[in-house]
Amino acid sequence: MATTTTKRAGAAAVMNVPNQLTVLRLLLSVALFAFIAYEWYGVSLVVFLVAVSTDWLDGYFARKWGQVTTLGRILDPFVDKVIICGTFILLVGVPDATGLKQWLRPWMAVVIVGRELLVTALRGFIEQQGTDFSAKLQGKIKMVLQSVAATVCLYYLTQWGTAAAWLSWVVVISVWLAVLVTITSGLEYVVRTVAILRQ
């Protein structure tokens, strides 16, 4: 009986509210990808905003309630990468008629995905050596700017055919800022890795 109770308590600790929100975000990302593929851009925008907000909430609750778990440390960044990389991959595949491809080029999605793969590989290697390799401020700013760029692109698609000229400029600026910070934050991780290996 005690063993069963202990197992239940352990399962509850692992699947706490922050981790439940992370799993919810993963499920929302799957729905988001389907909505973008079927060109339901208004719904996609709402789902993306809800998913991104849960990213902030799970971190907030984990810190507030002291519910940081190993599963959460692995799952949270993984889901972040799934939703951001998947969204940009699908956005570069939207029909040419929308006009989005003028500003969001395939190579930009490659840069975003490549950076995430690189950082994941570096983090896995460094943490195997027993050194913390958590995200720093620039990495968090990168996530915010990527989310803003994706939001702007999805909003632009909801205005397909009627978008004002100013919205096009917002798309250009937000996408380029996201790409530039993606590159610089990736380089920061490379520099950190080199410094750690030299110690």
C-alpha angles and dihedrals in degrees: 000000000000090000091052091049091049092051091050091049090050092049091049090051092052096044094046124150096275092052091045089055090050091052089047089053090053091052090047090052090057090051090046093055091051092049092050091047090053090046095244091145099164092055090043091056093052093046092048092051092049091048093049092048091055088056089062093042097052091052091047094051093043091056096039096050097033091242100140107143136179089245090053093050089054100036100044098060090039092056091044089056093046094053097042098042093041093049094051093044090054093043092058087053097057116119116284090235091072090068093223092118089068089074107018106061126190092243089061091058088048090054092050094047093042092052092051092049091048095049092046090053093047093047092050092050097045096045089051085063089057097255124128113243101176123157116278129209095278091053090054091048088051091056091049094050092045089051091048091050092049091047092051092048092050091047090050089054090053086058092049109160095005102056115136120236092249091060090058090056091049089053092050095047096044094047094048093046090051092049094047094048089045089057096043094046089050090052089050090058091049091052091048091050093051091048092050093048091051093055 
